[in-house]
Amino acid sequence: MSALEFVVAVVIAVGIAGIIVPVLPGTILVLGAILVWALEIGTSTAWLVFALGATLLVAGSVVKYLVPGRRLKASGVPNRTLLLGALLAFVGFFVVPVIGMFIGFVLGVYVAERARVGGAEAWPSTVHALKAVGVSILIELVAAFLAAATWAVGVAIT
C-alpha cells in the first residue's frame, strides 16, 4: 500500500465516520478522496472507479432525501417540524458538543409535534421523524461503503 492509498483510505474512513456522526461532510470527503486518488493515478481505470464512486454517492444523496421524505409525508410529519429539529440540533451541538446535536434534534422535533398535534400524539410523530432520519443516514452510509468498496477494487486492479 502506497502512502497515497493509505491517506485516501484514512480520508474515506473519516468521511464514513462523518456520515454516522454528522459533524463532517462525509459524502464529500469520500468523493474528494477518490478524486484525489484518480487524479494522482491518472489511468482510465482510476477515472472509471471515480465515475462509479461518484455515481453511487450522488444516487445515495438523492435517495436519502426521497425515501425518508415520502415516509414522513405518509406519517403526516411536516417539514417545519424537521426544520425546528435541525435548528435545535445546531444549537445543541454548541451547547453540549457532539451529543447535544442529537438531543437538540429530538427535543426540537418533539416540541414542534407537541405544539402541532398535542401531547398524546407528539411522541409517535417524533419516533416517525427519528426513523426517517435513521433511514436517511443508512442510505447515505450504504452509498459511501459501496463507493469505498469500488475504490478498493480499483486499487487492487491498478
N, C-alpha and C positions, 0 to 999 in steps of 0.2 A: 504494500500500500504506500503510495507516494504521499508527500506532505500535503499536496493539493487535495488529494482524495480524503485524507484524514480531516482537514479543515472543512471541506464540503460536508462530510458526514457529521461533524460536530454541529455545523450550522443547521443542517437538516434536522438533527435531533433537538436542537434548541427551538426550531420552528415548530416541530411537533409538540414539544412541551408548551409552546406559546398558544397552541390550539386548545390544549387541555386546560391550562390556566391562562385565560385570555388577557395577558399583560403585554405580550409581544405580538407583532403581526405575523402569526405562524405561517400562513399560506404564502405570504410574500417572501419570508425568509427561505422557505423550501424552494420556491420558484427561483429566487435570486441565486441560491447556492448552485442549483442545477445549471442556471445560465452561466455563472462564472466558470463552472467545470466545462461546459460546452464551448465557451469562448477560448479557454486555455487549450483544450484538446483539439478543437477545430476540425475534426473529421465529420464526414456525413453521418456516421453512426452517432456521434455525440449530438449533432443537431437533431437527428431523429429522436433520440432519447429526450432531449429538451422539448421538442414539439409534443411528444406523447405525455411527458410530465406536465407541461403547461395545459394541454387539453384536459387531462384528468383534474388538475387543480381548478381550472375555470369551470368545468362541469360541476365539480363538487361545490364551488362557490354559488353557482346558480341554484342547484338542487337544494342546498342548505337553507335557502330562503323560500323556495316554492313549497316543499313538503311541510315544514312546520307551519308556515303561513296558512296553508289550506286546513291543517288540523285545528289551528287556533280559530279560524273563521267558522269552522264547523262547530266548535265548542262555544262560540259566542264571545270570545275574549277580544276586545277591540285593540287597535294599535296604540291608542293613547295609554292603555294600561302598561304595555311593554315600554313605551317611552318613559313613563314615570319610573318603572323598574330600572331602566338603563340610567336615568338621571340619578337615582339614589344609589345605584351601583357605583357610579363615578364618584359621588360624594363619599360613599362608604370606603372606597379604595384609599382615599387620602386620610380619612378619619381613623380607620383601622386597616393598615396596609395589608394587601392581598385578600384576607378573608372578609374584610369589610365590603369588598365588591360583591361577594355572594350574599352576604347578609343584607346589604342595601338593595340588591335586586329583588330578593324575596319580600322584603319589607315594602318596597315600592309597589310591587305587583299586588300584594295583599291589601295595602291601603287603598289603592285605586279600585280594586274589585269590591272592597268593603263599602266604599262610597257609591259605587255603581249598582251593586246588587244586594247589598245588606250583609249582615254578619253571618247568617247561616250558609249562604252560597259563596261567600268570598274565598274560603279555603279550597273548595273543589275547583274553582276557577284558577286559583293560584297554582294548584297542582297541574292543571292542564297547561298553563303557561310554562311551568318548570319542565314538564315532559317535552314540550315543543323545543325549548332551548337545549335540552339534553339531546334530542334527535338532531338538531342543527349541528351541535358540536360533534356528534358521532359521524354525521355525513362528512363534515369537513376533515375529520380525523382519518376516515377511511380513504378519502381522496389523497390526503398527504402521504399515508402509508403506501398507497398504490404508486404515487409518483416517486417516493423513495425507493420502492422495490424496482421500479423501472430504471432509476438511476443506477442501482446496484447491479442490475443485469447489464446495463450499458458499460459500467466499469469493468465487469468481468469479461466482456467480449471485446473491449478495445485494448 
